[in-house]
Amino acid sequence: MKVYLRLSETKRNTRSKAKLKIKNSFLVIRGLRASQRF
């Protein structure tokens, strides 16, 4: 059971990390586009 819990935990962590990465890259792209407008 402990091993299974740990596996699901790491899976969730990697998923949230990937989401954060996507969010960050999206924000960076948006920032670049905004700066290019000026």
mmCIF entry with sequence, helices, sheets and N, C-alpha, C, O atoms, coordinates in Angstrom:
data_MODEL
# 
_entry.id   MODEL 
# 
_entity.id                         1 
_entity.type                       polymer 
_entity.pdbx_number_of_molecules   1 
# 
_entity_poly.entity_id                      1 
_entity_poly.type                           'polypeptide(L)' 
_entity_poly.nstd_linkage                   no 
_entity_poly.nstd_monomer                   no 
_entity_poly.pdbx_seq_one_letter_code       MKVYLRLSETKRNTRSKAKLKIKNSFLVIRGLRASQRF 
_entity_poly.pdbx_seq_one_letter_code_can   MKVYLRLSETKRNTRSKAKLKIKNSFLVIRGLRASQRF 
_entity_poly.pdbx_strand_id                 A 
# 
loop_
_entity_poly_seq.entity_id 
_entity_poly_seq.num 
_entity_poly_seq.mon_id 
_entity_poly_seq.hetero 
1 1  MET n 
1 2  LYS n 
1 3  VAL n 
1 4  TYR n 
1 5  LEU n 
1 6  ARG n 
1 7  LEU n 
1 8  SER n 
1 9  GLU n 
1 10 THR n 
1 11 LYS n 
1 12 ARG n 
1 13 ASN n 
1 14 THR n 
1 15 ARG n 
1 16 SER n 
1 17 LYS n 
1 18 ALA n 
1 19 LYS n 
1 20 LEU n 
1 21 LYS n 
1 22 ILE n 
1 23 LYS n 
1 24 ASN n 
1 25 SER n 
1 26 PHE n 
1 27 LEU n 
1 28 VAL n 
1 29 ILE n 
1 30 ARG n 
1 31 GLY n 
1 32 LEU n 
1 33 ARG n 
1 34 ALA n 
1 35 SER n 
1 36 GLN n 
1 37 ARG n 
1 38 PHE n 
# 
_struct_asym.id          A 
_struct_asym.entity_id   1 
# 
_struct_conf.conf_type_id            HELX_P 
_struct_conf.id                      HELX_P1 
_struct_conf.pdbx_PDB_helix_id       AA1 
_struct_conf.beg_label_comp_id       LYS 
_struct_conf.beg_label_asym_id       A 
_struct_conf.beg_label_seq_id        2 
_struct_conf.pdbx_beg_PDB_ins_code   ? 
_struct_conf.end_label_comp_id       ARG 
_struct_conf.end_label_asym_id       A 
_struct_conf.end_label_seq_id        37 
_struct_conf.pdbx_end_PDB_ins_code   ? 
_struct_conf.beg_auth_comp_id        LYS 
_struct_conf.beg_auth_asym_id        A 
_struct_conf.beg_auth_seq_id         2 
_struct_conf.end_auth_comp_id        ARG 
_struct_conf.end_auth_asym_id        A 
_struct_conf.end_auth_seq_id         37 
_struct_conf.pdbx_PDB_helix_class    1 
_struct_conf.details                 ? 
_struct_conf.pdbx_PDB_helix_length   36 
# 
_struct_conf_type.id          HELX_P 
_struct_conf_type.criteria    ? 
_struct_conf_type.reference   ? 
# 
loop_
_atom_site.group_PDB 
_atom_site.id 
_atom_site.type_symbol 
_atom_site.label_atom_id 
_atom_site.label_alt_id 
_atom_site.label_comp_id 
_atom_site.label_asym_id 
_atom_site.label_entity_id 
_atom_site.label_seq_id 
_atom_site.pdbx_PDB_ins_code 
_atom_site.Cartn_x 
_atom_site.Cartn_y 
_atom_site.Cartn_z 
_atom_site.occupancy 
_atom_site.B_iso_or_equiv 
_atom_site.pdbx_formal_charge 
_atom_site.auth_seq_id 
_atom_site.auth_comp_id 
_atom_site.auth_asym_id 
_atom_site.auth_atom_id 
_atom_site.pdbx_PDB_model_num 
ATOM 1   N N  . MET A 1 1  ? 0.836 -1.211 0.000   1.00 0.00 ? 1  MET A N  1 
ATOM 2   C CA . MET A 1 1  ? 0.000 0.000  0.000   1.00 0.00 ? 1  MET A CA 1 
ATOM 3   C C  . MET A 1 1  ? 0.869 1.259  0.000   1.00 0.00 ? 1  MET A C  1 
ATOM 4   O O  . MET A 1 1  ? 0.606 2.206  -0.741  1.00 0.00 ? 1  MET A O  1 
ATOM 5   N N  . LYS A 1 2  ? 1.895 1.257  0.830   1.00 0.00 ? 2  LYS A N  1 
ATOM 6   C CA . LYS A 1 2  ? 2.762 2.438  0.923   1.00 0.00 ? 2  LYS A CA 1 
ATOM 7   C C  . LYS A 1 2  ? 3.409 2.742  -0.423  1.00 0.00 ? 2  LYS A C  1 
ATOM 8   O O  . LYS A 1 2  ? 3.489 3.893  -0.851  1.00 0.00 ? 2  LYS A O  1 
ATOM 9   N N  . VAL A 1 3  ? 3.867 1.680  -1.074  1.00 0.00 ? 3  VAL A N  1 
ATOM 10  C CA . VAL A 1 3  ? 4.528 1.869  -2.372  1.00 0.00 ? 3  VAL A CA 1 
ATOM 11  C C  . VAL A 1 3  ? 3.546 2.471  -3.370  1.00 0.00 ? 3  VAL A C  1 
ATOM 12  O O  . VAL A 1 3  ? 3.892 3.377  -4.128  1.00 0.00 ? 3  VAL A O  1 
ATOM 13  N N  . TYR A 1 4  ? 2.319 1.958  -3.363  1.00 0.00 ? 4  TYR A N  1 
ATOM 14  C CA . TYR A 1 4  ? 1.295 2.452  -4.290  1.00 0.00 ? 4  TYR A CA 1 
ATOM 15  C C  . TYR A 1 4  ? 1.012 3.930  -4.028  1.00 0.00 ? 4  TYR A C  1 
ATOM 16  O O  . TYR A 1 4  ? 0.883 4.728  -4.956  1.00 0.00 ? 4  TYR A O  1 
ATOM 17  N N  . LEU A 1 5  ? 0.918 4.274  -2.742  1.00 0.00 ? 5  LEU A N  1 
ATOM 18  C CA . LEU A 1 5  ? 0.653 5.666  -2.379  1.00 0.00 ? 5  LEU A CA 1 
ATOM 19  C C  . LEU A 1 5  ? 1.781 6.560  -2.870  1.00 0.00 ? 5  LEU A C  1 
ATOM 20  O O  . LEU A 1 5  ? 1.552 7.644  -3.406  1.00 0.00 ? 5  LEU A O  1 
ATOM 21  N N  . ARG A 1 6  ? 3.002 6.082  -2.675  1.00 0.00 ? 6  ARG A N  1 
ATOM 22  C CA . ARG A 1 6  ? 4.159 6.875  -3.085  1.00 0.00 ? 6  ARG A CA 1 
ATOM 23  C C  . ARG A 1 6  ? 4.153 7.069  -4.603  1.00 0.00 ? 6  ARG A C  1 
ATOM 24  O O  . ARG A 1 6  ? 4.458 8.151  -5.104  1.00 0.00 ? 6  ARG A O  1 
ATOM 25  N N  . LEU A 1 7  ? 3.800 6.000  -5.325  1.00 0.00 ? 7  LEU A N  1 
ATOM 26  C CA . LEU A 1 7  ? 3.769 6.074  -6.791  1.00 0.00 ? 7  LEU A CA 1 
ATOM 27  C C  . LEU A 1 7  ? 2.737 7.104  -7.249  1.00 0.00 ? 7  LEU A C  1 
ATOM 28  O O  . LEU A 1 7  ? 3.024 7.941  -8.106  1.00 0.00 ? 7  LEU A O  1 
ATOM 29  N N  . SER A 1 8  ? 1.549 7.038  -6.681  1.00 0.00 ? 8  SER A N  1 
ATOM 30  C CA . SER A 1 8  ? 0.498 7.979  -7.070  1.00 0.00 ? 8  SER A CA 1 
ATOM 31  C C  . SER A 1 8  ? 0.910 9.406  -6.712  1.00 0.00 ? 8  SER A C  1 
ATOM 32  O O  . SER A 1 8  ? 0.593 10.350 -7.436  1.00 0.00 ? 8  SER A O  1 
ATOM 33  N N  . GLU A 1 9  ? 1.620 9.558  -5.590  1.00 0.00 ? 9  GLU A N  1 
ATOM 34  C CA . GLU A 1 9  ? 2.058 10.884 -5.160  1.00 0.00 ? 9  GLU A CA 1 
ATOM 35  C C  . GLU A 1 9  ? 3.044 11.473 -6.164  1.00 0.00 ? 9  GLU A C  1 
ATOM 36  O O  . GLU A 1 9  ? 2.925 12.633 -6.556  1.00 0.00 ? 9  GLU A O  1 
ATOM 37  N N  . THR A 1 10 ? 4.019 10.661 -6.577  1.00 0.00 ? 10 THR A N  1 
ATOM 38  C CA . THR A 1 10 ? 5.014 11.146 -7.533  1.00 0.00 ? 10 THR A CA 1 
ATOM 39  C C  . THR A 1 10 ? 4.338 11.463 -8.863  1.00 0.00 ? 10 THR A C  1 
ATOM 40  O O  . THR A 1 10 ? 4.690 12.437 -9.527  1.00 0.00 ? 10 THR A O  1 
ATOM 41  N N  . LYS A 1 11 ? 3.377 10.645 -9.245  1.00 0.00 ? 11 LYS A N  1 
ATOM 42  C CA . LYS A 1 11 ? 2.648 10.885 -10.495 1.00 0.00 ? 11 LYS A CA 1 
ATOM 43  C C  . LYS A 1 11 ? 1.960 12.241 -10.433 1.00 0.00 ? 11 LYS A C  1 
ATOM 44  O O  . LYS A 1 11 ? 2.028 13.027 -11.379 1.00 0.00 ? 11 LYS A O  1 
ATOM 45  N N  . ARG A 1 12 ? 1.297 12.509 -9.311  1.00 0.00 ? 12 ARG A N  1 
ATOM 46  C CA . ARG A 1 12 ? 0.585 13.770 -9.144  1.00 0.00 ? 12 ARG A CA 1 
ATOM 47  C C  . ARG A 1 12 ? 1.576 14.932 -9.185  1.00 0.00 ? 12 ARG A C  1 
ATOM 48  O O  . ARG A 1 12 ? 1.316 15.968 -9.798  1.00 0.00 ? 12 ARG A O  1 
ATOM 49  N N  . ASN A 1 13 ? 2.730 14.738 -8.513  1.00 0.00 ? 13 ASN A N  1 
ATOM 50  C CA . ASN A 1 13 ? 3.733 15.800 -8.472  1.00 0.00 ? 13 ASN A CA 1 
ATOM 51  C C  . ASN A 1 13 ? 4.246 16.121 -9.864  1.00 0.00 ? 13 ASN A C  1 
ATOM 52  O O  . ASN A 1 13 ? 4.346 17.289 -10.239 1.00 0.00 ? 13 ASN A O  1 
ATOM 53  N N  . THR A 1 14 ? 4.572 15.084 -10.637 1.00 0.00 ? 14 THR A N  1 
ATOM 54  C CA . THR A 1 14 ? 5.096 15.316 -11.983 1.00 0.00 ? 14 THR A CA 1 
ATOM 55  C C  . THR A 1 14 ? 4.035 15.999 -12.843 1.00 0.00 ? 14 THR A C  1 
ATOM 56  O O  . THR A 1 14 ? 4.350 16.866 -13.659 1.00 0.00 ? 14 THR A O  1 
ATOM 57  N N  . ARG A 1 15 ? 2.783 15.606 -12.657 1.00 0.00 ? 15 ARG A N  1 
ATOM 58  C CA . ARG A 1 15 ? 1.707 16.202 -13.447 1.00 0.00 ? 15 ARG A CA 1 
ATOM 59  C C  . ARG A 1 15 ? 1.578 17.687 -13.115 1.00 0.00 ? 15 ARG A C  1 
ATOM 60  O O  . ARG A 1 15 ? 1.467 18.522 -14.013 1.00 0.00 ? 15 ARG A O  1 
ATOM 61  N N  . SER A 1 16 ? 1.592 18.012 -11.814 1.00 0.00 ? 16 SER A N  1 
ATOM 62  C CA . SER A 1 16 ? 1.467 19.415 -11.411 1.00 0.00 ? 16 SER A CA 1 
ATOM 63  C C  . SER A 1 16 ? 2.675 20.214 -11.895 1.00 0.00 ? 16 SER A C  1 
ATOM 64  O O  . SER A 1 16 ? 2.547 21.374 -12.287 1.00 0.00 ? 16 SER A O  1 
ATOM 65  N N  . LYS A 1 17 ? 3.864 19.573 -11.862 1.00 0.00 ? 17 LYS A N  1 
ATOM 66  C CA . LYS A 1 17 ? 5.073 20.255 -12.342 1.00 0.00 ? 17 LYS A CA 1 
ATOM 67  C C  . LYS A 1 17 ? 4.950 20.552 -13.825 1.00 0.00 ? 17 LYS A C  1 
ATOM 68  O O  . LYS A 1 17 ? 5.312 21.637 -14.279 1.00 0.00 ? 17 LYS A O  1 
ATOM 69  N N  . ALA A 1 18 ? 4.437 19.585 -14.581 1.00 0.00 ? 18 ALA A N  1 
ATOM 70  C CA . ALA A 1 18 ? 4.258 19.790 -16.023 1.00 0.00 ? 18 ALA A CA 1 
ATOM 71  C C  . ALA A 1 18 ? 3.262 20.927 -16.259 1.00 0.00 ? 18 ALA A C  1 
ATOM 72  O O  . ALA A 1 18 ? 3.461 21.761 -17.142 1.00 0.00 ? 18 ALA A O  1 
ATOM 73  N N  . LYS A 1 19 ? 2.198 20.953 -15.470 1.00 0.00 ? 19 LYS A N  1 
ATOM 74  C CA . LYS A 1 19 ? 1.197 22.021 -15.593 1.00 0.00 ? 19 LYS A CA 1 
ATOM 75  C C  . LYS A 1 19 ? 1.846 23.369 -15.324 1.00 0.00 ? 19 LYS A C  1 
ATOM 76  O O  . LYS A 1 19 ? 1.601 24.339 -16.042 1.00 0.00 ? 19 LYS A O  1 
ATOM 77  N N  . LEU A 1 20 ? 2.685 23.427 -14.275 1.00 0.00 ? 20 LEU A N  1 
ATOM 78  C CA . LEU A 1 20 ? 3.368 24.675 -13.940 1.00 0.00 ? 20 LEU A CA 1 
ATOM 79  C C  . LEU A 1 20 ? 4.272 25.106 -15.079 1.00 0.00 ? 20 LEU A C  1 
ATOM 80  O O  . LEU A 1 20 ? 4.315 26.282 -15.439 1.00 0.00 ? 20 LEU A O  1 
ATOM 81  N N  . LYS A 1 21 ? 4.999 24.142 -15.648 1.00 0.00 ? 21 LYS A N  1 
ATOM 82  C CA . LYS A 1 21 ? 5.904 24.445 -16.771 1.00 0.00 ? 21 LYS A CA 1 
ATOM 83  C C  . LYS A 1 21 ? 5.120 25.039 -17.926 1.00 0.00 ? 21 LYS A C  1 
ATOM 84  O O  . LYS A 1 21 ? 5.526 26.044 -18.509 1.00 0.00 ? 21 LYS A O  1 
ATOM 85  N N  . ILE A 1 22 ? 3.994 24.415 -18.254 1.00 0.00 ? 22 ILE A N  1 
ATOM 86  C CA . ILE A 1 22 ? 3.162 24.897 -19.361 1.00 0.00 ? 22 ILE A CA 1 
ATOM 87  C C  . ILE A 1 22 ? 2.659 26.305 -19.051 1.00 0.00 ? 22 ILE A C  1 
ATOM 88  O O  . ILE A 1 22 ? 2.662 27.182 -19.915 1.00 0.00 ? 22 ILE A O  1 
ATOM 89  N N  . LYS A 1 23 ? 2.225 26.507 -17.804 1.00 0.00 ? 23 LYS A N  1 
ATOM 90  C CA . LYS A 1 23 ? 1.723 27.815 -17.392 1.00 0.00 ? 23 LYS A CA 1 
ATOM 91  C C  . LYS A 1 23 ? 2.820 28.865 -17.520 1.00 0.00 ? 23 LYS A C  1 
ATOM 92  O O  . LYS A 1 23 ? 2.592 29.953 -18.049 1.00 0.00 ? 23 LYS A O  1 
ATOM 93  N N  . ASN A 1 24 ? 4.018 28.528 -17.027 1.00 0.00 ? 24 ASN A N  1 
ATOM 94  C CA . ASN A 1 24 ? 5.134 29.468 -17.075 1.00 0.00 ? 24 ASN A CA 1 
ATOM 95  C C  . ASN A 1 24 ? 5.486 29.822 -18.508 1.00 0.00 ? 24 ASN A C  1 
ATOM 96  O O  . ASN A 1 24 ? 5.647 30.997 -18.836 1.00 0.00 ? 24 ASN A O  1 
ATOM 97  N N  . SER A 1 25 ? 5.607 28.815 -19.365 1.00 0.00 ? 25 SER A N  1 
ATOM 98  C CA . SER A 1 25 ? 5.964 29.067 -20.765 1.00 0.00 ? 25 SER A CA 1 
ATOM 99  C C  . SER A 1 25 ? 4.875 29.909 -21.428 1.00 0.00 ? 25 SER A C  1 
ATOM 100 O O  . SER A 1 25 ? 5.172 30.795 -22.229 1.00 0.00 ? 25 SER A O  1 
ATOM 101 N N  . PHE A 1 26 ? 3.615 29.633 -21.094 1.00 0.00 ? 26 PHE A N  1 
ATOM 102 C CA . PHE A 1 26 ? 2.505 30.398 -21.657 1.00 0.00 ? 26 PHE A CA 1 
ATOM 103 C C  . PHE A 1 26 ? 2.609 31.858 -21.235 1.00 0.00 ? 26 PHE A C  1 
ATOM 104 O O  . PHE A 1 26 ? 2.420 32.766 -22.046 1.00 0.00 ? 26 PHE A O  1 
ATOM 105 N N  . LEU A 1 27 ? 2.916 32.077 -19.940 1.00 0.00 ? 27 LEU A N  1 
ATOM 106 C CA . LEU A 1 27 ? 3.059 33.445 -19.433 1.00 0.00 ? 27 LEU A CA 1 
ATOM 107 C C  . LEU A 1 27 ? 4.219 34.147 -20.120 1.00 0.00 ? 27 LEU A C  1 
ATOM 108 O O  . LEU A 1 27 ? 4.114 35.321 -20.473 1.00 0.00 ? 27 LEU A O  1 
ATOM 109 N N  . VAL A 1 28 ? 5.325 33.438 -20.312 1.00 0.00 ? 28 VAL A N  1 
ATOM 110 C CA . VAL A 1 28 ? 6.504 34.021 -20.963 1.00 0.00 ? 28 VAL A CA 1 
ATOM 111 C C  . VAL A 1 28 ? 6.160 34.427 -22.391 1.00 0.00 ? 28 VAL A C  1 
ATOM 112 O O  . VAL A 1 28 ? 6.504 35.522 -22.835 1.00 0.00 ? 28 VAL A O  1 
ATOM 113 N N  . ILE A 1 29 ? 5.478 33.535 -23.103 1.00 0.00 ? 29 ILE A N  1 
ATOM 114 C CA . ILE A 1 29 ? 5.094 33.829 -24.494 1.00 0.00 ? 29 ILE A CA 1 
ATOM 115 C C  . ILE A 1 29 ? 4.173 35.046 -24.525 1.00 0.00 ? 29 ILE A C  1 
ATOM 116 O O  . ILE A 1 29 ? 4.322 35.924 -25.375 1.00 0.00 ? 29 ILE A O  1 
ATOM 117 N N  . ARG A 1 30 ? 3.228 35.092 -23.600 1.00 0.00 ? 30 ARG A N  1 
ATOM 118 C CA . ARG A 1 30 ? 2.306 36.231 -23.545 1.00 0.00 ? 30 ARG A CA 1 
ATOM 119 C C  . ARG A 1 30 ? 3.070 37.514 -23.262 1.00 0.00 ? 30 ARG A C  1 
ATOM 120 O O  . ARG A 1 30 ? 2.803 38.551 -23.870 1.00 0.00 ? 30 ARG A O  1 
ATOM 121 N N  . GLY A 1 31 ? 4.021 37.441 -22.337 1.00 0.00 ? 31 GLY A N  1 
ATOM 122 C CA . GLY A 1 31 ? 4.832 38.610 -21.994 1.00 0.00 ? 31 GLY A CA 1 
ATOM 123 C C  . GLY A 1 31 ? 5.632 39.088 -23.191 1.00 0.00 ? 31 GLY A C  1 
ATOM 124 O O  . GLY A 1 31 ? 5.722 40.290 -23.441 1.00 0.00 ? 31 GLY A O  1 
ATOM 125 N N  . LEU A 1 32 ? 6.217 38.147 -23.936 1.00 0.00 ? 32 LEU A N  1 
ATOM 126 C CA . LEU A 1 32 ? 7.003 38.508 -25.118 1.00 0.00 ? 32 LEU A CA 1 
ATOM 127 C C  . LEU A 1 32 ? 6.112 39.193 -26.150 1.00 0.00 ? 32 LEU A C  1 
ATOM 128 O O  . LEU A 1 32 ? 6.505 40.200 -26.739 1.00 0.00 ? 32 LEU A O  1 
ATOM 129 N N  . ARG A 1 33 ? 4.933 38.661 -26.368 1.00 0.00 ? 33 ARG A N  1 
ATOM 130 C CA . ARG A 1 33 ? 4.008 39.249 -27.345 1.00 0.00 ? 33 ARG A CA 1 
ATOM 131 C C  . ARG A 1 33 ? 3.616 40.654 -26.912 1.00 0.00 ? 33 ARG A C  1 
ATOM 132 O O  . ARG A 1 33 ? 3.545 41.570 -27.731 1.00 0.00 ? 33 ARG A O  1 
ATOM 133 N N  . ALA A 1 34 ? 3.361 40.817 -25.611 1.00 0.00 ? 34 ALA A N  1 
ATOM 134 C CA . ALA A 1 34 ? 2.972 42.132 -25.091 1.00 0.00 ? 34 ALA A CA 1 
ATOM 135 C C  . ALA A 1 34 ? 4.119 43.128 -25.275 1.00 0.00 ? 34 ALA A C  1 
ATOM 136 O O  . ALA A 1 34 ? 3.884 44.277 -25.649 1.00 0.00 ? 34 ALA A O  1 
ATOM 137 N N  . SER A 1 35 ? 5.346 42.700 -25.018 1.00 0.00 ? 35 SER A N  1 
ATOM 138 C CA . SER A 1 35 ? 6.498 43.598 -25.146 1.00 0.00 ? 35 SER A CA 1 
ATOM 139 C C  . SER A 1 35 ? 6.754 43.926 -26.615 1.00 0.00 ? 35 SER A C  1 
ATOM 140 O O  . SER A 1 35 ? 7.239 45.014 -26.928 1.00 0.00 ? 35 SER A O  1 
ATOM 141 N N  . GLN A 1 36 ? 6.436 43.005 -27.513 1.00 0.00 ? 36 GLN A N  1 
ATOM 142 C CA . GLN A 1 36 ? 6.646 43.249 -28.943 1.00 0.00 ? 36 GLN A CA 1 
ATOM 143 C C  . GLN A 1 36 ? 5.657 44.292 -29.462 1.00 0.00 ? 36 GLN A C  1 
ATOM 144 O O  . GLN A 1 36 ? 5.956 45.006 -30.419 1.00 0.00 ? 36 GLN A O  1 
ATOM 145 N N  . ARG A 1 37 ? 4.496 44.382 -28.843 1.00 0.00 ? 37 ARG A N  1 
ATOM 146 C CA . ARG A 1 37 ? 3.477 45.342 -29.279 1.00 0.00 ? 37 ARG A CA 1 
ATOM 147 C C  . ARG A 1 37 ? 3.966 46.769 -29.083 1.00 0.00 ? 37 ARG A C  1 
ATOM 148 O O  . ARG A 1 37 ? 3.712 47.639 -29.917 1.00 0.00 ? 37 ARG A O  1 
ATOM 149 N N  . PHE A 1 38 ? 4.668 47.008 -27.983 1.00 0.00 ? 38 PHE A N  1 
ATOM 150 C CA . PHE A 1 38 ? 5.108 48.380 -27.664 1.00 0.00 ? 38 PHE A CA 1 
ATOM 151 C C  . PHE A 1 38 ? 6.271 48.828 -28.536 1.00 0.00 ? 38 PHE A C  1 
ATOM 152 O O  . PHE A 1 38 ? 6.753 49.952 -28.392 1.00 0.00 ? 38 PHE A O  1 
# 
